[in-house]
């Protein structure tokens, strides 16, 4: 049984290594742009909640929304940098 599992794991690893990527560089560029825009929007909503407090949105919720937006925005920037590094230099 253990040998069957090892063969299956090996087969899955080979399949994963040889298959084409799920997303190309152009698609990843579009996704990173959208993620950055989403983060900026969440940060803007958090700032709006800070300066225009109401009974429905507490101060802590606004801070949490701003922090979540910052995390999303930084994730988008990191994905963009990763995408730029993985592209081959076409200017050579």
N, C-alpha and C positions, 0 to 999 in steps of 0.2 A: 504494500500500500504506500509506504514512504517513497519508494522508487517511482511509482506512478505520479505522485504529487511533484516530485523533483522534475520529472520529464515534462509535466504540464507547466510548471513554473518556467522551465527553460524555453518551452514553446511560446509561452506568452511573452517572455522577455525578447525573444527573437522577433516576434510579430510587432511588438512595440518599437523596436529599434529600426525595423525595415519599412514601416508604414510612413506615408507622407504626413507632414504636420497638419494639425487640425485648423490652424489659422496661419495665413501667409503674412508677410511683413506689412502689406498694404492694409489688410483687415485689422491687424494689431494697431496700426497707426490711427485708424478711425476709432477703434475702441478706446485707446488711451486718450484721445481728444475728448470723447464723450465722458470718460471717467473724470477728467480734470474739470470739465464744465459742471458735472454733477457735484463735485466737491466744492467748487466756487459757489454754486447755488445754495448748498447746505450751509456753508459758512455765512453767506449773505443773510439767510433766514435766521441764523443764530445771532448775528449782529443786530438784525431788526428786532428780534425778541429782547435783546439786551437794552436797546434804547427806547423801545415802545412796549414796556411791560403791561400785561393785562392779567385778568383773573384766570384765563384759560392757559396761559403759558407762564410757568414759573421761571425764576432767574436761573436755577440749576438746569432746567430743561434747555434754556437758551445756550448756556455754556456747553452742555453736552452736545447739542446740535452743532455748535461751532467747532468743537473738538473732533466730532465725527466727520464733519466736512473737511477739516484740515487733514485728517488721516486719509480720506478718500482722495483728496487732491495730491498729497504726497505720493500715494500709491500710483496715481496716474502719471506723475512725473517719473517715478522709478521705472514703470513699464515702458515709457517713452525712451528713457535712457537705455534700457535693456534692448529695445528694438533697434535703436540707432547703432549700438555696439555690435549687434549680431548681423547687421547688413554688411555685405562685402563692399569694399571701396571701388566704386565704378569710375572714379576720376583718373585712375592710373592708366 
